Amino acid sequence: MRKKKGQLYISNKNLDVNLKEKLDTALNINQLKKSGRRSQISDEKSEATQPQLGAAPSSTFLSLCSRTTCTPIVFSLHLSHELGCLQKLGYSSELSSKRSGTDTQETILGKRKERFDNDEVSECGVNVLAPTSSDSSITDLIAMDCEMVGVSPLGNKSALGRVTLVNKFGNVIYDEHVRPVERVVDFRTQVSGIRPRDLKKAKDFRIVQKEVAELLKGRILVGHALRNDLKALLLSHPKQDIRDTAEYQPYLKEGRKKALRHLAEEVLGVKIQNGEHCPIEDARAAMMLYMKKKREWEKSVKDFVKMRLKQKKRKPKKHKKEASLA
């Protein structure tokens, strides 16, 4: 607290809460005056240093409101007089409605902002491998992934432990644990995610093999390193109907195959296979990788088929020439 030019001043920081609220009210009054909402009040009355009842806020009072520091006693006297004037003129109801409207608007905007922030979080946290549709039908494209367990005395021989199929939308159409023909020595849980309890009620290998073969028949098979999966299932599939992301030329690095987790991170921007593998996640990743290059991939397959047909047509002609010379 300090004196200046014969007046007692106090910093705004030291004002109590009530005085600060009154100061905010006064500033809102000034804004109402400037907006011209009360055009019937003359400028002459507003310029009076000691206004009569019913007059608009005085210039003296407004000048007090605009100061960075003010005398609390003088401020309170002027404020009480001005509020009495405002109540007579009906300013108080308008001011209260304006303040309540402002509070309501800020509340609404606050909720909208909160929703927007949540949307941003959800967008940032969107799972790229999530299904693109609720359609769980058996489509013309099917992605497959298998998890293996170890059999044989040393457990170094792989056998099918789980097989998962998803359609082109990423929805699971088949997911079964498999009981191998041979005794399981190593469940390879750290990678496969398979535990002994998972195989207690698992389906017999031959049943799973038959069901998978029926689902894959006449359809395009997508996956990563499908040779290993088909070998574990003891199945074959037409070469022209296989789309293996491990064999696709644009996905190779200097002619070498890339791991599925590396392709998923580089192409799809998603990390997979952190710890135990999820065959559903892996199958979806393979399908997404295929869909990214579907147009170019299918064009290359058609060109390859055409080239093979041309080669087959040329071979019989050579045989005929050799036969005629003989």
Number of C-alpha atoms within 10 A of each C-alpha: 7 8 9 7 6 6 11 14 16 16 13 16 9 10 15 10 10 9 16 14 12 17 19 13 19 21 15 15 22 20 12 16 17 11 10 10 12 13 10 8 16 11 13 11 17 19 16 15 12 16 20 13 14 16 22 26 27 22 17 15 22 17 11 19 21 13 10 9 14 19 16 16 11 13 16 14 11 18 21 12 16 22 18 16 20 21 14 12 16 11 19 17 12 14 16 12 12 14 14 12 12 12 12 12 12 12 12 12 12 12 12 12 12 12 12 12 12 12 12 12 11 11 10 9 9 10 10 13 21 13 17 11 10 9 14 15 13 19 15 13 18 26 32 28 26 29 24 25 27 21 20 14 11 9 16 12 14 18 27 25 28 26 24 22 28 28 25 25 23 26 22 22 16 17 18 16 22 26 23 22 12 10 14 21 15 20 20 18 16 11 16 20 19 22 15 11 8 15 19 11 11 16 17 14 18 15 10 22 19 12 11 19 15 11 15 19 13 13 17 18 24 29 27 26 17 22 16 14 21 17 13 18 20 12 13 11 17 11 9 12 16 17 26 19 25 21 16 15 13 13 18 15 9 8 11 11 16 15 14 22 17 15 22 20 13 11 13 16 11 15 14 19 16 9 11 14 18 19 22 22 18 24 29 29 30 27 29 22 22 22 14 13 13 14 10 12 16 13 11 12 15 12 11 13 13 12 11 11 11 11 11 11 10 10 10 11 11 10 10 11 10 10 9 7 6 6
